[in-house]
Amino acid sequence: MSKEAFDSIMTGLTEALEHAKGDTSKGRSRIRDVQPKIKPIKKYSKADIKAIRINSDLSQRSFAAVLGVSPKTVEAWEVGTNTPSGIANRLLGLLEQDDRLFENYGILERR
């Protein structure tokens, strides 16, 4: 690692620690105190989840693998026994917007 890269990382870490301690006087241009507007996490119904999976052209097993959950979890979501957690709902929202999301980011490769 170059000295410049090391110095840059150390500066960023120092500024982050100062900010966490409440000292925002240094490095103000890099650390923002402005709160972004974050869209609320949508809760998906069993029908929504199945539709997202089908639109993604994936089996329950493949859908589970790309989401990082078990096939039993996807099955439980689709029959309404269980509901997805926050992060799973956020991923479902991304997939609802772009059914080829995992392919676009190289997570899924179709044969």
Biopython code that builds the backbone (N, CA, C, O; Angstrom):
import numpy as np
from Bio.PDB.StructureBuilder import StructureBuilder

atoms = [
    (1, "MET", "N", (0.845, -1.169, 0.000)),
    (1, "MET", "CA", (0.000, 0.000, 0.000)),
    (1, "MET", "C", (0.890, 1.230, 0.000)),
    (1, "MET", "O", (1.871, 1.307, 0.739)),
    (2, "SER", "N", (0.531, 2.188, -0.838)),
    (2, "SER", "CA", (1.331, 3.409, -0.932)),
    (2, "SER", "C", (1.111, 4.282, 0.306)),
    (2, "SER", "O", (0.099, 4.162, 0.996)),
    (3, "LYS", "N", (2.066, 5.151, 0.568)),
    (3, "LYS", "CA", (1.957, 6.082, 1.700)),
    (3, "LYS", "C", (0.751, 6.991, 1.522)),
    (3, "LYS", "O", (0.060, 7.297, 2.494)),
    (4, "GLU", "N", (0.485, 7.435, 0.277)),
    (4, "GLU", "CA", (-0.646, 8.311, 0.019)),
    (4, "GLU", "C", (-1.967, 7.613, 0.351)),
    (4, "GLU", "O", (-2.855, 8.211, 0.958)),
    (5, "ALA", "N", (-2.089, 6.356, -0.049)),
    (5, "ALA", "CA", (-3.309, 5.603, 0.232)),
    (5, "ALA", "C", (-3.473, 5.409, 1.733)),
    (5, "ALA", "O", (-4.568, 5.577, 2.270)),
    (6, "PHE", "N", (-2.382, 5.054, 2.408)),
    (6, "PHE", "CA", (-2.418, 4.863, 3.855)),
    (6, "PHE", "C", (-2.837, 6.160, 4.555)),
    (6, "PHE", "O", (-3.705, 6.145, 5.428)),
    (7, "ASP", "N", (-2.213, 7.287, 4.166)),
    (7, "ASP", "CA", (-2.533, 8.579, 4.772)),
    (7, "ASP", "C", (-4.000, 8.953, 4.550)),
    (7, "ASP", "O", (-4.653, 9.483, 5.449)),
    (8, "SER", "N", (-4.504, 8.680, 3.370)),
    (8, "SER", "CA", (-5.895, 8.982, 3.063)),
    (8, "SER", "C", (-6.837, 8.154, 3.932)),
    (8, "SER", "O", (-7.822, 8.673, 4.457)),
    (9, "ILE", "N", (-6.533, 6.878, 4.079)),
    (9, "ILE", "CA", (-7.360, 5.999, 4.918)),
    (9, "ILE", "C", (-7.317, 6.460, 6.367)),
    (9, "ILE", "O", (-8.352, 6.522, 7.031)),
    (10, "MET", "N", (-6.133, 6.783, 6.857)),
    (10, "MET", "CA", (-5.987, 7.226, 8.241)),
    (10, "MET", "C", (-6.734, 8.537, 8.482)),
    (10, "MET", "O", (-7.364, 8.708, 9.526)),
    (11, "THR", "N", (-6.669, 9.452, 7.534)),
    (11, "THR", "CA", (-7.389, 10.718, 7.669)),
    (11, "THR", "C", (-8.888, 10.464, 7.757)),
    (11, "THR", "O", (-9.570, 11.035, 8.608)),
    (12, "GLY", "N", (-9.392, 9.619, 6.890)),
    (12, "GLY", "CA", (-10.818, 9.283, 6.904)),
    (12, "GLY", "C", (-11.242, 8.628, 8.208)),
    (12, "GLY", "O", (-12.289, 8.958, 8.766)),
    (13, "LEU", "N", (-10.426, 7.696, 8.691)),
    (13, "LEU", "CA", (-10.751, 7.022, 9.948)),
    (13, "LEU", "C", (-10.720, 7.996, 11.122)),
    (13, "LEU", "O", (-11.590, 7.950, 11.993)),
    (14, "THR", "N", (-9.727, 8.870, 11.146)),
    (14, "THR", "CA", (-9.625, 9.868, 12.212)),
    (14, "THR", "C", (-10.840, 10.789, 12.200)),
    (14, "THR", "O", (-11.409, 11.075, 13.254)),
    (15, "GLU", "N", (-11.243, 11.254, 11.020)),
    (15, "GLU", "CA", (-12.414, 12.122, 10.907)),
    (15, "GLU", "C", (-13.675, 11.393, 11.350)),
    (15, "GLU", "O", (-14.530, 11.978, 12.014)),
    (16, "ALA", "N", (-13.794, 10.123, 10.988)),
    (16, "ALA", "CA", (-14.967, 9.349, 11.381)),
    (16, "ALA", "C", (-15.026, 9.188, 12.896)),
    (16, "ALA", "O", (-16.099, 9.310, 13.488)),
    (17, "LEU", "N", (-13.893, 8.918, 13.527)),
    (17, "LEU", "CA", (-13.857, 8.790, 14.985)),
    (17, "LEU", "C", (-14.204, 10.112, 15.660)),
    (17, "LEU", "O", (-14.956, 10.135, 16.634)),
    (18, "GLU", "N", (-13.663, 11.204, 15.150)),
    (18, "GLU", "CA", (-13.975, 12.522, 15.716)),
    (18, "GLU", "C", (-15.457, 12.827, 15.581)),
    (18, "GLU", "O", (-16.076, 13.357, 16.503)),
    (19, "HIS", "N", (-16.012, 12.499, 14.453)),
    (19, "HIS", "CA", (-17.437, 12.729, 14.227)),
    (19, "HIS", "C", (-18.260, 11.886, 15.210)),
    (19, "HIS", "O", (-19.224, 12.377, 15.796)),
    (20, "ALA", "N", (-17.876, 10.621, 15.387)),
    (20, "ALA", "CA", (-18.599, 9.738, 16.300)),
    (20, "ALA", "C", (-18.551, 10.262, 17.737)),
    (20, "ALA", "O", (-19.492, 10.063, 18.506)),
    (21, "LYS", "N", (-17.461, 10.927, 18.091)),
    (21, "LYS", "CA", (-17.322, 11.500, 19.432)),
    (21, "LYS", "C", (-18.012, 12.854, 19.543)),
    (21, "LYS", "O", (-18.058, 13.432, 20.629)),
    (22, "GLY", "N", (-18.546, 13.364, 18.449)),
    (22, "GLY", "CA", (-19.255, 14.627, 18.472)),
    (22, "GLY", "C", (-18.458, 15.814, 17.978)),
    (22, "GLY", "O", (-18.983, 16.926, 17.927)),
    (23, "ASP", "N", (-17.203, 15.610, 17.613)),
    (23, "ASP", "CA", (-16.369, 16.710, 17.108)),
    (23, "ASP", "C", (-16.488, 16.754, 15.596)),
    (23, "ASP", "O", (-15.857, 15.969, 14.888)),
    (24, "THR", "N", (-17.297, 17.673, 15.111)),
    (24, "THR", "CA", (-17.472, 17.795, 13.660)),
    (24, "THR", "C", (-16.764, 19.019, 13.107)),
    (24, "THR", "O", (-17.023, 19.433, 11.977)),
    (25, "SER", "N", (-15.859, 19.606, 13.908)),
    (25, "SER", "CA", (-15.177, 20.814, 13.453)),
    (25, "SER", "C", (-14.127, 20.524, 12.396)),
    (25, "SER", "O", (-13.820, 21.389, 11.576)),
    (26, "LYS", "N", (-13.574, 19.323, 12.402)),
    (26, "LYS", "CA", (-12.554, 18.951, 11.417)),
    (26, "LYS", "C", (-13.196, 18.101, 10.332)),
    (26, "LYS", "O", (-14.057, 17.263, 10.602)),
    (27, "GLY", "N", (-12.767, 18.330, 9.125)),
    (27, "GLY", "CA", (-13.239, 17.478, 8.025)),
    (27, "GLY", "C", (-14.708, 17.642, 7.708)),
    (27, "GLY", "O", (-15.327, 16.729, 7.162)),
    (28, "ARG", "N", (-15.268, 18.770, 8.034)),
    (28, "ARG", "CA", (-16.696, 18.985, 7.809)),
    (28, "ARG", "C", (-17.087, 18.788, 6.348)),
    (28, "ARG", "O", (-18.215, 18.385, 6.062)),
    (29, "SER", "N", (-16.189, 19.062, 5.436)),
    (29, "SER", "CA", (-16.535, 18.925, 4.016)),
    (29, "SER", "C", (-16.750, 17.467, 3.632)),
    (29, "SER", "O", (-17.440, 17.186, 2.652)),
    (30, "ARG", "N", (-16.169, 16.531, 4.388)),
    (30, "ARG", "CA", (-16.316, 15.113, 4.047)),
    (30, "ARG", "C", (-17.466, 14.449, 4.789)),
    (30, "ARG", "O", (-18.138, 13.577, 4.238)),
    (31, "ILE", "N", (-17.698, 14.852, 6.032)),
    (31, "ILE", "CA", (-18.729, 14.205, 6.835)),
    (31, "ILE", "C", (-19.926, 15.134, 6.902)),
    (31, "ILE", "O", (-19.815, 16.281, 7.335)),
    (32, "ARG", "N", (-21.059, 14.634, 6.473)),
    (32, "ARG", "CA", (-22.260, 15.469, 6.425)),
    (32, "ARG", "C", (-23.197, 15.106, 7.572)),
    (32, "ARG", "O", (-23.377, 13.937, 7.913)),
    (33, "ASP", "N", (-23.773, 16.124, 8.141)),
    (33, "ASP", "CA", (-24.758, 15.925, 9.198)),
    (33, "ASP", "C", (-26.178, 15.942, 8.656)),
    (33, "ASP", "O", (-27.135, 15.859, 9.427)),
    (34, "VAL", "N", (-26.327, 16.046, 7.353)),
    (34, "VAL", "CA", (-27.640, 16.101, 6.731)),
    (34, "VAL", "C", (-28.205, 14.692, 6.656)),
    (34, "VAL", "O", (-27.530, 13.767, 6.205)),
    (35, "GLN", "N", (-29.440, 14.533, 7.098)),
    (35, "GLN", "CA", (-30.090, 13.229, 7.035)),
    (35, "GLN", "C", (-30.720, 13.042, 5.660)),
    (35, "GLN", "O", (-31.524, 13.870, 5.234)),
    (36, "PRO", "N", (-30.367, 11.969, 4.962)),
    (36, "PRO", "CA", (-31.002, 11.717, 3.662)),
    (36, "PRO", "C", (-32.433, 11.233, 3.865)),
    (36, "PRO", "O", (-32.775, 10.706, 4.924)),
    (37, "LYS", "N", (-33.256, 11.414, 2.853)),
    (37, "LYS", "CA", (-34.611, 10.870, 2.888)),
    (37, "LYS", "C", (-34.537, 9.422, 2.424)),
    (37, "LYS", "O", (-34.101, 9.134, 1.309)),
    (38, "ILE", "N", (-34.955, 8.543, 3.270)),
    (38, "ILE", "CA", (-34.905, 7.113, 2.969)),
    (38, "ILE", "C", (-36.323, 6.591, 2.823)),
    (38, "ILE", "O", (-37.165, 6.766, 3.703)),
    (39, "LYS", "N", (-36.564, 5.951, 1.700)),
    (39, "LYS", "CA", (-37.882, 5.389, 1.433)),
    (39, "LYS", "C", (-38.168, 4.289, 2.454)),
    (39, "LYS", "O", (-37.302, 3.452, 2.710)),
    (40, "PRO", "N", (-39.366, 4.276, 3.040)),
    (40, "PRO", "CA", (-39.706, 3.222, 4.010)),
    (40, "PRO", "C", (-39.628, 1.843, 3.361)),
    (40, "PRO", "O", (-39.814, 1.687, 2.154)),
    (41, "ILE", "N", (-39.350, 0.864, 4.190)),
    (41, "ILE", "CA", (-39.281, -0.512, 3.702)),
    (41, "ILE", "C", (-40.696, -1.053, 3.542)),
    (41, "ILE", "O", (-41.489, -1.064, 4.484)),
    (42, "LYS", "N", (-40.988, -1.496, 2.341)),
    (42, "LYS", "CA", (-42.302, -2.066, 2.037)),
    (42, "LYS", "C", (-42.378, -3.483, 2.604)),
    (42, "LYS", "O", (-41.391, -4.218, 2.583)),
    (43, "LYS", "N", (-43.527, -3.856, 3.099)),
    (43, "LYS", "CA", (-43.752, -5.232, 3.541)),
    (43, "LYS", "C", (-44.466, -5.963, 2.412)),
    (43, "LYS", "O", (-45.459, -5.474, 1.874)),
    (44, "TYR", "N", (-43.958, -7.123, 2.062)),
    (44, "TYR", "CA", (-44.494, -7.866, 0.925)),
    (44, "TYR", "C", (-45.390, -9.005, 1.366)),
    (44, "TYR", "O", (-45.091, -9.716, 2.326)),
    (45, "SER", "N", (-46.494, -9.170, 0.653)),
    (45, "SER", "CA", (-47.425, -10.276, 0.906)),
    (45, "SER", "C", (-46.885, -11.538, 0.254)),
    (45, "SER", "O", (-45.942, -11.499, -0.537)),
    (46, "LYS", "N", (-47.502, -12.651, 0.604)),
    (46, "LYS", "CA", (-47.077, -13.921, 0.000)),
    (46, "LYS", "C", (-47.249, -13.882, -1.520)),
    (46, "LYS", "O", (-46.415, -14.417, -2.250)),
    (47, "ALA", "N", (-48.323, -13.253, -2.001)),
    (47, "ALA", "CA", (-48.553, -13.155, -3.450)),
    (47, "ALA", "C", (-47.504, -12.259, -4.107)),
    (47, "ALA", "O", (-47.031, -12.547, -5.207)),
    (48, "ASP", "N", (-47.147, -11.172, -3.425)),
    (48, "ASP", "CA", (-46.105, -10.275, -3.949)),
    (48, "ASP", "C", (-44.783, -11.018, -4.105)),
    (48, "ASP", "O", (-44.112, -10.904, -5.131)),
    (49, "ILE", "N", (-44.421, -11.771, -3.087)),
    (49, "ILE", "CA", (-43.135, -12.476, -3.086)),
    (49, "ILE", "C", (-43.088, -13.491, -4.215)),
    (49, "ILE", "O", (-42.100, -13.584, -4.943)),
    (50, "LYS", "N", (-44.159, -14.246, -4.352)),
    (50, "LYS", "CA", (-44.207, -15.244, -5.427)),
    (50, "LYS", "C", (-44.129, -14.561, -6.791)),
    (50, "LYS", "O", (-43.433, -15.042, -7.684)),
    (51, "ALA", "N", (-44.831, -13.452, -6.956)),
    (51, "ALA", "CA", (-44.802, -12.726, -8.233)),
    (51, "ALA", "C", (-43.400, -12.203, -8.541)),
    (51, "ALA", "O", (-42.946, -12.278, -9.682)),
    (52, "ILE", "N", (-42.722, -11.682, -7.538)),
    (52, "ILE", "CA", (-41.351, -11.188, -7.736)),
    (52, "ILE", "C", (-40.445, -12.336, -8.156)),
    (52, "ILE", "O", (-39.631, -12.194, -9.068)),
    (53, "ARG", "N", (-40.592, -13.481, -7.479)),
    (53, "ARG", "CA", (-39.761, -14.649, -7.816)),
    (53, "ARG", "C", (-40.046, -15.119, -9.240)),
    (53, "ARG", "O", (-39.118, -15.393, -10.000)),
    (54, "ILE", "N", (-41.307, -15.212, -9.598)),
    (54, "ILE", "CA", (-41.681, -15.679, -10.940)),
    (54, "ILE", "C", (-41.214, -14.684, -12.001)),
    (54, "ILE", "O", (-40.713, -15.086, -13.051)),
    (55, "ASN", "N", (-41.377, -13.387, -11.731)),
    (55, "ASN", "CA", (-40.894, -12.373, -12.680)),
    (55, "ASN", "C", (-39.378, -12.425, -12.844)),
    (55, "ASN", "O", (-38.842, -12.058, -13.890)),
    (56, "SER", "N", (-38.699, -12.885, -11.799)),
    (56, "SER", "CA", (-37.245, -13.038, -11.876)),
    (56, "SER", "C", (-36.861, -14.333, -12.579)),
    (56, "SER", "O", (-35.681, -14.595, -12.816)),
    (57, "ASP", "N", (-37.880, -15.152, -12.915)),
    (57, "ASP", "CA", (-37.685, -16.421, -13.616)),
    (57, "ASP", "C", (-36.786, -17.361, -12.825)),
    (57, "ASP", "O", (-35.857, -17.960, -13.367)),
    (58, "LEU", "N", (-37.084, -17.481, -11.516)),
    (58, "LEU", "CA", (-36.280, -18.330, -10.640)),
    (58, "LEU", "C", (-37.159, -19.326, -9.895)),
    (58, "LEU", "O", (-38.298, -19.027, -9.535)),
    (59, "SER", "N", (-36.608, -20.511, -9.671)),
    (59, "SER", "CA", (-37.267, -21.493, -8.816)),
    (59, "SER", "C", (-37.135, -21.022, -7.368)),
    (59, "SER", "O", (-36.361, -20.111, -7.074)),
    (60, "GLN", "N", (-37.887, -21.638, -6.476)),
    (60, "GLN", "CA", (-37.754, -21.288, -5.061)),
    (60, "GLN", "C", (-36.326, -21.518, -4.577)),
    (60, "GLN", "O", (-35.785, -20.715, -3.817)),
    (61, "ARG", "N", (-35.724, -22.607, -5.017)),
    (61, "ARG", "CA", (-34.360, -22.948, -4.597)),
    (61, "ARG", "C", (-33.358, -21.890, -5.081)),
    (61, "ARG", "O", (-32.507, -21.445, -4.311)),
    (62, "SER", "N", (-33.456, -21.492, -6.337)),
    (62, "SER", "CA", (-32.536, -20.482, -6.881)),
    (62, "SER", "C", (-32.781, -19.117, -6.249)),
    (62, "SER", "O", (-31.839, -18.389, -5.938)),
    (63, "PHE", "N", (-34.059, -18.777, -6.062)),
    (63, "PHE", "CA", (-34.414, -17.509, -5.425)),
    (63, "PHE", "C", (-33.828, -17.448, -4.021)),
    (63, "PHE", "O", (-33.265, -16.430, -3.620)),
    (64, "ALA", "N", (-33.960, -18.536, -3.283)),
    (64, "ALA", "CA", (-33.410, -18.609, -1.927)),
    (64, "ALA", "C", (-31.894, -18.430, -1.947)),
    (64, "ALA", "O", (-31.335, -17.718, -1.113)),
    (65, "ALA", "N", (-31.240, -19.074, -2.895)),
    (65, "ALA", "CA", (-29.775, -18.999, -2.974)),
    (65, "ALA", "C", (-29.295, -17.565, -3.223)),
    (65, "ALA", "O", (-28.338, -17.118, -2.592)),
    (66, "VAL", "N", (-29.948, -16.847, -4.132)),
    (66, "VAL", "CA", (-29.500, -15.480, -4.414)),
    (66, "VAL", "C", (-29.841, -14.524, -3.273)),
    (66, "VAL", "O", (-29.147, -13.525, -3.081)),
    (67, "LEU", "N", (-30.893, -14.813, -2.519)),
    (67, "LEU", "CA", (-31.243, -13.974, -1.374)),
    (67, "LEU", "C", (-30.444, -14.338, -0.120)),
    (67, "LEU", "O", (-30.398, -13.568, 0.839)),
    (68, "GLY", "N", (-29.821, -15.510, -0.136)),
    (68, "GLY", "CA", (-29.040, -15.937, 1.026)),
    (68, "GLY", "C", (-29.893, -16.517, 2.142)),
    (68, "GLY", "O", (-29.544, -16.419, 3.318)),
    (69, "VAL", "N", (-31.010, -17.122, 1.765)),
    (69, "VAL", "CA", (-31.884, -17.783, 2.737)),
    (69, "VAL", "C", (-32.111, -19.224, 2.291)),
    (69, "VAL", "O", (-31.704, -19.607, 1.195)),
    (70, "SER", "N", (-32.752, -20.015, 3.130)),
    (70, "SER", "CA", (-33.015, -21.403, 2.758)),
    (70, "SER", "C", (-34.244, -21.492, 1.863)),
    (70, "SER", "O", (-35.108, -20.615, 1.894)),
    (71, "PRO", "N", (-34.319, -22.566, 1.058)),
    (71, "PRO", "CA", (-35.528, -22.764, 0.250)),
    (71, "PRO", "C", (-36.787, -22.860, 1.122)),
    (71, "PRO", "O", (-37.863, -22.433, 0.702)),
    (72, "LYS", "N", (-36.661, -23.409, 2.312)),
    (72, "LYS", "CA", (-37.796, -23.506, 3.234)),
    (72, "LYS", "C", (-38.291, -22.117, 3.638)),
    (72, "LYS", "O", (-39.489, -21.914, 3.837)),
    (73, "THR", "N", (-37.367, -21.165, 3.757)),
    (73, "THR", "CA", (-37.749, -19.796, 4.093)),
    (73, "THR", "C", (-38.585, -19.190, 2.988)),
    (73, "THR", "O", (-39.624, -18.586, 3.254)),
    (74, "VAL", "N", (-38.144, -19.345, 1.747)),
    (74, "VAL", "CA", (-38.912, -18.811, 0.606)),
    (74, "VAL", "C", (-40.276, -19.494, 0.545)),
    (74, "VAL", "O", (-41.292, -18.837, 0.317)),
    (75, "GLU", "N", (-40.300, -20.789, 0.747)),
    (75, "GLU", "CA", (-41.568, -21.523, 0.743)),
    (75, "GLU", "C", (-42.502, -20.973, 1.828)),
    (75, "GLU", "O", (-43.689, -20.766, 1.576)),
    (76, "ALA", "N", (-41.972, -20.737, 3.029)),
    (76, "ALA", "CA", (-42.779, -20.205, 4.131)),
    (76, "ALA", "C", (-43.296, -18.804, 3.826)),
    (76, "ALA", "O", (-44.420, -18.463, 4.193)),
    (77, "TRP", "N", (-42.489, -17.998, 3.163)),
    (77, "TRP", "CA", (-42.943, -16.655, 2.764)),
    (77, "TRP", "C", (-44.099, -16.760, 1.789)),
    (77, "TRP", "O", (-45.096, -16.047, 1.909)),
    (78, "GLU", "N", (-43.957, -17.661, 0.816)),
    (78, "GLU", "CA", (-44.946, -17.763, -0.260)),
    (78, "GLU", "C", (-46.269, -18.377, 0.183)),
    (78, "GLU", "O", (-47.298, -18.152, -0.455)),
    (79, "VAL", "N", (-46.253, -19.144, 1.262)),
    (79, "VAL", "CA", (-47.518, -19.682, 1.774)),
    (79, "VAL", "C", (-48.052, -18.845, 2.932)),
    (79, "VAL", "O", (-49.154, -19.089, 3.423)),
    (80, "GLY", "N", (-47.276, -17.864, 3.365)),
    (80, "GLY", "CA", (-47.728, -16.957, 4.407)),
    (80, "GLY", "C", (-47.458, -17.409, 5.824)),
    (80, "GLY", "O", (-47.946, -16.793, 6.772)),
    (81, "THR", "N", (-46.686, -18.478, 5.990)),
    (81, "THR", "CA", (-46.340, -18.949, 7.332)),
    (81, "THR", "C", (-45.419, -17.964, 8.030)),
    (81, "THR", "O", (-45.584, -17.696, 9.220)),
    (82, "ASN", "N", (-44.465, -17.428, 7.310)),
    (82, "ASN", "CA", (-43.505, -16.443, 7.824)),
    (82, "ASN", "C", (-43.499, -15.226, 6.905)),
    (82, "ASN", "O", (-43.999, -15.276, 5.782)),
    (83, "THR", "N", (-42.929, -14.138, 7.398)),
    (83, "THR", "CA", (-42.776, -12.936, 6.585)),
    (83, "THR", "C", (-41.301, -12.538, 6.553)),
    (83, "THR", "O", (-40.568, -12.800, 7.506)),
    (84, "PRO", "N", (-40.869, -11.913, 5.477)),
    (84, "PRO", "CA", (-39.471, -11.507, 5.357)),
    (84, "PRO", "C", (-39.105, -10.425, 6.378)),
    (84, "PRO", "O", (-39.952, -9.647, 6.818)),
    (85, "SER", "N", (-37.826, -10.402, 6.737)),
    (85, "SER", "CA", (-37.305, -9.372, 7.639)),
    (85, "SER", "C", (-37.049, -8.087, 6.851)),
    (85, "SER", "O", (-37.273, -8.034, 5.642)),
    (86, "GLY", "N", (-36.583, -7.068, 7.542)),
    (86, "GLY", "CA", (-36.318, -5.774, 6.913)),
    (86, "GLY", "C", (-35.397, -5.847, 5.717)),
    (86, "GLY", "O", (-35.738, -5.353, 4.642)),
    (87, "ILE", "N", (-34.228, -6.459, 5.884)),
    (87, "ILE", "CA", (-33.258, -6.509, 4.785)),
    (87, "ILE", "C", (-33.791, -7.352, 3.626)),
    (87, "ILE", "O", (-33.560, -7.022, 2.462)),
    (88, "ALA", "N", (-34.495, -8.428, 3.935)),
    (88, "ALA", "CA", (-35.078, -9.253, 2.863)),
    (88, "ALA", "C", (-36.136, -8.450, 2.116)),
    (88, "ALA", "O", (-36.227, -8.529, 0.891)),
    (89, "ASN", "N", (-36.943, -7.671, 2.857)),
    (89, "ASN", "CA", (-37.941, -6.819, 2.196)),
    (89, "ASN", "C", (-37.273, -5.774, 1.311)),
    (89, "ASN", "O", (-37.770, -5.470, 0.226)),
    (90, "ARG", "N", (-36.152, -5.226, 1.765)),
    (90, "ARG", "CA", (-35.437, -4.229, 0.949)),
    (90, "ARG", "C", (-34.941, -4.889, -0.345)),
    (90, "ARG", "O", (-35.050, -4.299, -1.420)),
    (91, "LEU", "N", (-34.399, -6.105, -0.246)),
    (91, "LEU", "CA", (-33.943, -6.825, -1.445)),
    (91, "LEU", "C", (-35.117, -7.144, -2.369)),
    (91, "LEU", "O", (-35.003, -7.031, -3.590)),
    (92, "LEU", "N", (-36.238, -7.540, -1.782)),
    (92, "LEU", "CA", (-37.421, -7.811, -2.598)),
    (92, "LEU", "C", (-37.854, -6.550, -3.342)),
    (92, "LEU", "O", (-38.277, -6.619, -4.496)),
    (93, "GLY", "N", (-37.748, -5.405, -2.682)),
    (93, "GLY", "CA", (-38.095, -4.140, -3.329)),
    (93, "GLY", "C", (-37.186, -3.838, -4.505)),
    (93, "GLY", "O", (-37.636, -3.358, -5.545)),
    (94, "LEU", "N", (-35.904, -4.123, -4.332)),
    (94, "LEU", "CA", (-34.959, -3.912, -5.436)),
    (94, "LEU", "C", (-35.272, -4.856, -6.593)),
    (94, "LEU", "O", (-35.218, -4.461, -7.758)),
    (95, "LEU", "N", (-35.598, -6.102, -6.267)),
    (95, "LEU", "CA", (-35.955, -7.068, -7.310)),
    (95, "LEU", "C", (-37.275, -6.705, -7.984)),
    (95, "LEU", "O", (-37.451, -6.942, -9.179)),
    (96, "GLU", "N", (-38.186, -6.139, -7.228)),
    (96, "GLU", "CA", (-39.468, -5.715, -7.808)),
    (96, "GLU", "C", (-39.226, -4.627, -8.863)),
    (96, "GLU", "O", (-39.924, -4.571, -9.875)),
    (97, "GLN", "N", (-38.238, -3.770, -8.620)),
    (97, "GLN", "CA", (-37.909, -2.703, -9.570)),
    (97, "GLN", "C", (-37.094, -3.209, -10.751)),
    (97, "GLN", "O", (-37.216, -2.697, -11.864)),
    (98, "ASP", "N", (-36.260, -4.217, -10.504)),
    (98, "ASP", "CA", (-35.375, -4.734, -11.555)),
    (98, "ASP", "C", (-35.247, -6.240, -11.396)),
    (98, "ASP", "O", (-34.448, -6.719, -10.591)),
    (99, "ASP", "N", (-36.038, -6.990, -12.168)),
    (99, "ASP", "CA", (-36.045, -8.443, -12.009)),
    (99, "ASP", "C", (-34.762, -9.117, -12.505)),
    (99, "ASP", "O", (-34.616, -10.332, -12.366)),
    (100, "ARG", "N", (-33.853, -8.365, -13.066)),
    (100, "ARG", "CA", (-32.549, -8.898, -13.494)),
    (100, "ARG", "C", (-31.409, -8.330, -12.636)),
    (100, "ARG", "O", (-30.245, -8.362, -13.036)),
    (101, "LEU", "N", (-31.757, -7.820, -11.473)),
    (101, "LEU", "CA", (-30.788, -7.184, -10.581)),
    (101, "LEU", "C", (-29.584, -8.075, -10.293)),
    (101, "LEU", "O", (-28.440, -7.639, -10.416)),
    (102, "PHE", "N", (-29.844, -9.316, -9.912)),
    (102, "PHE", "CA", (-28.744, -10.212, -9.546)),
    (102, "PHE", "C", (-27.861, -10.561, -10.737)),
    (102, "PHE", "O", (-26.656, -10.761, -10.586)),
    (103, "GLU", "N", (-28.453, -10.634, -11.899)),
    (103, "GLU", "CA", (-27.659, -10.859, -13.112)),
    (103, "GLU", "C", (-26.813, -9.625, -13.425)),
    (103, "GLU", "O", (-25.637, -9.738, -13.770)),
    (104, "ASN", "N", (-27.420, -8.457, -13.301)),
    (104, "ASN", "CA", (-26.714, -7.218, -13.615)),
    (104, "ASN", "C", (-25.491, -7.004, -12.730)),
    (104, "ASN", "O", (-24.518, -6.378, -13.151)),
    (105, "TYR", "N", (-25.540, -7.517, -11.517)),
    (105, "TYR", "CA", (-24.419, -7.350, -10.589)),
    (105, "TYR", "C", (-23.538, -8.602, -10.492)),
    (105, "TYR", "O", (-22.671, -8.687, -9.622)),
    (106, "GLY", "N", (-23.760, -9.554, -11.372)),
    (106, "GLY", "CA", (-22.896, -10.732, -11.426)),
    (106, "GLY", "C", (-23.115, -11.740, -10.309)),
    (106, "GLY", "O", (-22.281, -12.621, -10.097)),
    (107, "ILE", "N", (-24.223, -11.623, -9.595)),
    (107, "ILE", "CA", (-24.525, -12.562, -8.515)),
    (107, "ILE", "C", (-25.139, -13.847, -9.088)),
    (107, "ILE", "O", (-24.950, -14.935, -8.543)),
    (108, "LEU", "N", (-25.859, -13.703, -10.172)),
    (108, "LEU", "CA", (-26.545, -14.813, -10.818)),
    (108, "LEU", "C", (-26.113, -14.884, -12.272)),
    (108, "LEU", "O", (-26.122, -13.886, -12.992)),
    (109, "GLU", "N", (-25.737, -16.082, -12.686)),
    (109, "GLU", "CA", (-25.365, -16.282, -14.083)),
    (109, "GLU", "C", (-26.249, -17.380, -14.657)),
    (109, "GLU", "O", (-26.222, -18.523, -14.200)),
    (110, "ARG", "N", (-27.016, -17.020, -15.648)),
    (110, "ARG", "CA", (-27.915, -18.012, -16.263)),
    (110, "ARG", "C", (-27.158, -18.781, -17.336)),
    (110, "ARG", "O", (-26.293, -18.240, -18.025)),
    (111, "ARG", "N", (-27.503, -20.038, -17.455)),
    (111, "ARG", "CA", (-26.827, -20.887, -18.447)),
    (111, "ARG", "C", (-27.651, -21.035, -19.675)),
    (111, "ARG", "O", (-27.240, -21.714, -20.616)),
]
sb = StructureBuilder()
sb.init_structure("model")
sb.init_model(0)
sb.init_chain("A")
sb.init_seg("    ")
for serial, (resi, resn, name, xyz) in enumerate(atoms, 1):
    if name == "N":
        sb.init_residue(resn, " ", resi, " ")
    sb.init_atom(name, np.array(xyz, "f"), 0.0, 1.0, " ", f" {name:<3s}", serial, name[0])
structure = sb.get_structure()
